[in-house]
Structures are given as structure tokens and as C-alpha cells.
Amino acid sequence: MRRIRYGIALSAACGVLLLTGCGGGFATEQSGAAPAPASLSEPETAVRDQAVQEQAKPQQTGGDGIVSNVKVTQQNRQVIYTGSMSVRVKKVATAVAQAKQIVTTAGGYLSKEESSSANDSRDSATLEFKIPPNGYGGVLERLGKDLGIQLSMNQTTQDVTLRIADVNSRLKSAEQALESLRSLLKRADTIGQVLQVEREISTREADLESLQAQQKELAAQVSMATLTLQLFGPVAVVEEPEEEPAGFLGGLKSGWNGLVSFTKVVLTVLGALLPWTIAALPLVALLVYLVRRDRARRPRIPTPPPGPRPGDPGPETA
């Protein structure tokens, strides 16, 4: 029994020693798998710290969980504003003066004016204004409220950013090509080369002037919005555009309108020719009378009797 106890105790001690050795070896392997990093230089340390900070920052995610770190850059859009408004007023002349004052205060000006006056209640006027875009909305609001009752309002916008960029790019290329041709003209030796380069320069100058005109026109349209204002008196008739019906009825209406227009043209031509026809009738009648009288006075030439036909019997035979 004593030997058995000694054997059990010795076996337990050996097992404990074996487990301790295995644990130390495993710990040694783990520590050996990740060796201590070598010393880094200052730039590398700064780069590493920056990377750690970027990873530590919370990333913005969209509604679908997609990471979005894109910065949106706002671009200056080039937009042409065009509008038309019709207002019924008590007195057209007073409303015209008030509209001009409102637009002038906003920095705009009057570019076109048309008016028709029958009496104070049936007067009408059409004004075209050029207004800076930053004051365009305020002017529309004041014209619709201060002048009278607003009947209609239409606004359109046209983004011409890409068109302006294209014109500017083509203009720059045309200027560079023209400079190259002018420098080439100085190195031309023969008359033929000079004439050929001059023709090319003339063509490029025409293209350059066309591009410059387009650039100025686009710049003017973008810098000033266009507003057409129609003013109507208290009982003036306002012509509202009718919607064209589609399908068979639309075709029937178009055909009827074409027939009516053609009939009007024919009647107009007949009306223009009728006075000339009436004026020419006595001359035509006189000419016909003279011709007939001349024929009646001419002596008639007797017609000779017809001769014998071949095959007919002669008088003796008869």
C-alpha cells in the first residue's frame, strides 16, 4: 500500500511538471509570433499616427449603409430666366409708369414697349423688361400684387453652363490657331504660300467673330432676365390660347382652318384684280368692235367651183 501511494504521488508530480512545461512552451511560441517592432523614424511615426487617427474617426454612411467621404463642390451655374405676366389694371397708363419705376428700382430697364389705346377701359400695353437675376423674384412679386389682378404667369429657365463652357473653349482654340497662322505668315516665302495663309486667316477670323458674338449674347442673356408684362384695362379683351384637340377632331380643325385661309387668299386676289378688270372692260369691248367692223368692210373673194374629181365622167360622156 505504501508503495502504491508513493507511485500515485510520483505520477501526479510528473503530470504537473509536464503540464507546466507545455504551458511555458505555448506562451513562448505566442510571444515569438509577434516580435517587438523596431524603432521607427519620425516621418514614419507621423504617418502611422495619422493612419491610426483616420481609422479611429467615425465614417459617414448613407441611408443604405454605403460609406460616403465624397466632398461636393458647388459650381456656378449659368441660367437664363425668361417670364411672361398678364395683369388687369384700372388704368393702363398709370400701371405702365408704376411698372417702370419698380423695374428701375431693382436695377433693370425697359427694352420694348407696345400700347394700343381706344379708351381708358379698353387700353392695353405690352412691356418687355430686362431685370438682374438677383432681383427678378422680387420684381415679379411686386408687379403681381401692386399693379392689379394677376391673370397669368409663366416662367422658364434654361441652364447654359455647358454651352458657355463650349463657346469659351472654342474661342480660346480659335485665338491660338489664329496666332499660329499669323506667325506662319511671317515665315512664308512665296506668294502662293502668303495667299493661302491669308485665306485661312480670313476664315479663322470670321469664325472667331461669330464665337465672340455668341459669347456676348449668352453673357447678356445670363446677366439680365427677360420679363414680358401685358397690361389690360378693366374691360379689355384678353386672348387666351386655346388647346388644340388631338386625333380626328384636331386634324379636322386644322383642315378647316387651312381651307378658310386658302379661301381668304383667293378672295383677296380676286378683290385686288376686280378694279383692274372693270377698268379694262371698255378697252376690250372697243378692241373687239373695231376688229369686227374691219372684217365686215373687207370684200368677200368668191369661192371657185370645185373641179372634176378623178374618176368622174366628163360632160361629153355624160
Steps between C-alpha positions, in 0.01 A plus 500: 500500500784735586666430165173558322455838668856600411434401137179705481670805653795465262267473198308810607823696544618399152165603349521842662853551370396393150204741489718787623759440226233492228344824618833680503583378152161617367551840658846519348361420154230766535745766603736398221225539234477874559849638544547846635499762222822669416540869569339725234624828370304820566328523155392135518371556853296802382354303212409214733334733750300670224380165368393395849310826546323459164392149599379625836278771340136406442421461130188654347259250358207557270149373539597163345804452721746606227799695622503848346810718537445693175516877529241682291640799312243766410528643150371833378217416263423731208121524469281708268172613660201583282150587616169644384221650710159648424325734745163673488528857626267791557695742282765382256701823484539516878593131519763543228669780692486300825646188333788701355576643844501154663736356239731804506527478879612137468774596255321405179385695196231507230606343169172505302155658533180459299166655588154533349248754624132512410374642829605481863314173568612314185866603493777239495879510505784252461830574673825305481741548790858392567549424869807383698457136612549584868200734495285303255286326762428817694396686187259222401341506844456879500362516147245230575378667820541876457371554146166319510357152458746246363343295220784270396865434571749281310866449585772303321864437585778376273832375634773604254804416712628232261423715196696793640792272589497358146496846340783619724708193418444537126577871524830431673595238240410739216717775649797263535457374143481858372822591680673197349385596151622857543841378611500262202420790268821673604702194393326458162744521208293487182194693389295180485576421864414855604164491319412158643583606856307825461191313381524270800543801731187663352299184562624467857430869570139456382459197729657695786260793453203261495613337826555839660147603401360180653698561817369857534141392433514222761661732752226760442223241539650360819572839655142626446171310529229577242144574614209575267221685680153539346265756651125501425234754586187415701299378197779424251471162333770253599574241233568168668680231300275212411618143538505312172292179516682182408398222262227527238352822636841666501561400137151614399552837666841544335356411158209742544737778605715429193195513271386827654847649458518391135155646432604828656809512279297429184242764588776749575656440157162532329429820687835642389440405134135612480568878464752434223251273324224763514739766370614275212149394383429814284836467329439132426148572367632781276773273365249224419269749324781636280611153400148395399440819304824454311402148408157618380650764265738262326371380148409139484700293247270260303578142551577312171279204413651168580672325205427149376620228723705220354281213380197714430362491134559812295222718352517326159468161651215617712 
